[in-house]
């Protein structure tokens, strides 16, 4: 598997000392259906933040830092998006800075894994989370109150927005393996109120196909199953013995054949859909009758 997600830009509003009750982020253009939208908002702590329709807080959001500022991180998968998003504080007139970033190639399910830490210092340690799939998008969001600079120690810096001292920094990275992301320190120019979210999303991966003939094997990773189609089938073939698959074997997965014997293969079957979880880089062995070509398509696991 390889990285399939991509950063698509961002929009923001920073109302600073204007003290408005709603932060309205005007996007350059509405997001395409299926895009991931990731929002970060820093605001006065007196009320509850109302998210735009369809948005959801990540785990740990919102968080209050020393009773002085609230920080939120939320997400949604785009579907019929408007040209702007309104984030409202129930306390009324408030200081708002809001960022909406867009990525493509991310699945709606499962929900992202996330964590947050806060600090009243010049640094805050973005927490570690464990990704749930290979090549995950790991988004880092740092929010600072009364800061003029804010930066993560590592990752690709995507945005730094804000004014009047309320800053939001967005950075990201690809996590190639299922593992802990590790921490990432964000540093501000001065000691104040800071929060850092780490959010990991599972990417959407197009199906991988294996076009094969004769006998051989191919390797699969983690997927939901395989679908199979054939070309070159003799018209005389029925649905019993003599079908195009002479044998079909999955390495490291035990099957019980029709006679009850524990074997690692399907024998003389013609499966149109084989649905079961695969774990790791299993080998798939096959043997086809002469003249038949099979296309095995991996089904993406959600």
N, C-alpha and C positions, 0 to 999 in steps of 0.2 A: 504494500500500500504506500502511497505517497501523499504529500500535502495537497489537498483539494480546495481548502478554504483560501479566501483572499480578502484583504482589506479594500473597502470600496469608498472610503472617505467619511467625513463627519460634518455636522452642523452644530452650532452652539448659540447660546445667549448668555450674556453676563450683564445683569442689571445692577450689580454693585449697590451703591448707596441710594438708588432710586426708590427702593422700598416698595416694590409692587407685590401684589398678592399672587400673581400667576407668572410663571416663566414660560414664554411661548417660543419654541424653537422652530424657526422657519427653515425647512430643508430646501436645498437647491432644486431637487426634484423628488417626487415621491419614490420610496424604495420599491424595487421590483418584488413581486410576490415570491416568497421563499427566502428572501434575504433575512439575515439576523440583524436585529436592531438592539444595540446595547446603549443604555442611558446611564449617566452619572449626574447626580444633583447634589449641590451643597447649599444649605439654606438655614435660616434661623430656626431654633429648636422649639418655638412656642406652640406649634401645631402639628397636624398630620398632613403628610404629603399625599395628594390624590394623583394617581398615575393616569395617563391617557388610557382609553379603552383598549383592552386586550393585553396590556403590559402586566408583568409579574415581577415582584422583588426577587432577587437571588437570596440564598440562605445568608442570614446575618444582616440583611438590609430591612429597614434603615437602622443606623447606629448613631448614638449620641456621644459626642466627645466632650467630656468635662462640663456638661450642661451648657455649653457655649455654642455648639453648632451641630446640625444633623447632616449626615451623609447617606445618600441612597444610591443603590445600583439596581437596575431593572433591565428586563429583556423581553423581546417578543420575536416571533417569526412573522415577517411582513405578509399581509394579505389585504389588498385593496386600501393601501395607505393614503392618508391625507397629505396635504402639503405642509402641515405644521403639527406640532405636538404641544399640548398645554399641561404643565405641571403646576398644581395649585397647592398653596399652604393654607390650611384651615384657620390659621392664626391671623390671616389678613396680610397687610402690607409687610413685606419681608425682603431680605436680601437673597437673591437667587443667582446661582451660576449653574447652567445645565449644558450637558454635552450629549449628543446622540450620534453614535458611530454606526457604521453599516459594514457588514461582512457578507459574503456569499459562500455557499458550499457547507452550510451547517444544518444539522437535523433539528427538527422541532422536539423530538423525543430521543432519548430521555432528557429530563431537565438537567441543566448544568450543575456541576459540583462547585461549591464556592466556600470561601471563608473570608473573614475580615479581622483586622487588628486596628487598634487605635493607639495614639500616643499624644502626650503633651510634652513634646521635645522637638528637636530639629530633624529627627529621623523617625520613620515608622517602618517596621518590617512587614512587608507583604507576606501573608502566610503561605504555607505549602498546602496543596490539595493533591489527591491522587486521581489521575485521569482515568477515564473509563473505556478508552479506545486508543488505538495507535493514531498518530498524526492528529492529535487534538489541538484545537485552538485554545491557548492559554492567554486570557486577557488580564492585564494588570491595570487597576484604576487606583490612583492616589488622589486624595482631596485634602487641600490645605487651607486653613483659615489664617488670614493676615500674613500671607507669604508672598514673596515676589519671585521666587524660583522654586521649582519642584521637579525632581528627576529620579527615575529608577536607575539602579546600578547596572541592569542588563535588560535585554529585550530590544525590540524595534520600537522606537518612539514614534507615535502616530499623531499625538495632539497635545498641546498645552494651551488651555483656554482660561480666561478669567480676567477680572479687573478688581480694583479696590481690595486687593489682597486675598480674594477667594479664588483659588486655583484648582484646576482639574488636569491631571496628567494621565494620558492613556498610552500604554505600551502593550505589545503582544509578542508571542513566540509560538513556534510549532513544537509540540511535544511528540517525538517520534515513537515513543514506547509507552506502554501502560505502566506508570510509575508515579512517584511523588514529584511534583514540579520543583520542589525546593523553594526557599524563601527568596525575596528580592527586596532590598532596602531602598526606600524612597527618601531622598534628602531634600529638605527645604533650606532656605537661606537663614532662617531664624527659628527659635523654639516657639512653638504654638500648638494649635489643635490640628492633628493629622489623622487620617484614616486611610487604610489600604485594603482593597478587595482583590482577591485572586479568584478568577472564574474560568472554569475549563468546560469547553463545549465539544461535543462529538461531531466530527465532520460528516458530510454526506459524500458517499463514494459511489461512482457509477459502477455497474456490474462489470466484473471481469469475466471474459469468455475464453474458453479453451477449445479450439477447433482441432479435432484429432481424427485419425483414421488408423486402421490396422490395430496394433497392440502397443501399449506403452504406459506412461504415467505422467501426471502433472501434480504440482504442489498447490495447495490452497491454504489460506490463513484462516482467520476467524470470520465466519459468515453464517447466515441462517440456513443455508442449504444450497442445492443445485437444481437448476431446471435443465432439461435435455431436449434437444431436437435433432433430427436426423435428415440426411439427404442421401440419395442413392439407394433407397430401400427397394428390394425386389418386391414386386406386386404379390408374389405368392406367400409372403410372410403373414402369419396369423398373430395371435396374441399369446400363444403358449411357447413351448420350446422351439428353438430355431429363430428367435428374435435377434435383432442386430447386435445386442450386447451378449457376448459369450460369457464374460465375467466382468464384474464391476466391484472393485475392492477399495475400501477406505483404510489406510494405515492407522493403527492405534485405536480403532473403534471396533468393538466386538459386535457381530451380528449373529442372530440365530436363524438358520435356514429353515425351510419348510419342514424338514425332517427332524428339527430340534437340535441338530448338531451345532456346536459353537464354532462359527466360522467368521472370517473377516471379509466376506464378500457376498454380493448378490450374484446368483447363478442363473443365466439364461432368462433374464428379465428385460423388459423394455419400459423402464420408468420414464414417465413424462415429467414427474415432479418428485424430487427426493428432498424432503424437508426435515432437517434435524440440525441441532447445533454442532458446529465443528469448532474445535479448540486447537490453536497452534497451527504449525505448518504441516498438516497431514498430507500424505501422498495419496492420490487417487489413481488406481490402476484400472486399465480397461483392455478389453479385447473385442474388436468388432469384426463382423464377417466381411469378406472381401468386397470392395466396391462401396461400402457404407462409410460416410463421414458423420461424426457427431459433434455437436456444439454444446458444451457444458457451460452454463452461465451461473456465476456465483450470485446468490441472493444476499443483499446487504442486511446485516443484523441490526435491528434497532435497540 
